[in-house]
Amino acid sequence: MNSAHAARQQLDRIFAFDAAFSLIFGALAILAPHGILTALAGGFYNHSVHETLRLYGCLRLACGWILWHARAVDDGRFRKHICEALFVCYVLQTLAILRAQFTDRHSLINWVAILVMGVLGAAYASFRFGKGGNLIKVYELPTGANII
């Protein structure tokens, strides 16, 4: 197996991990009962926060579905743009959670989210910007459909 094929498989594994994480988190966010949110909020329930969490869960489910199916896409430009978009998305989410962690109530959940979002952002950045951004072989391998 050549290095380009191994790198492509590694990116597909990152897509699969991100998809699985997104699908699980999205489902949990949508199905989260009031009691768990009340406990996480220190005994207070906020309906608007619960609805926002559910809406974010819907986005995570959609992202998970897209990423799961993007693994089969051979269009290098499309895969490159997915890496760019998710890198920016996870960096911004990490910064937002860091701000919340240091300006509001500190929580273990924030640290877990910072770790997961930061690692995913770094993984996408390594594929997009690794080797000076010239990893096109990671995104697109020649197949019968794109040789011609």
Order of alpha helices (4+ residues) and beta strands (2+ residues): alpha-alpha-alpha-alpha-alpha-alpha
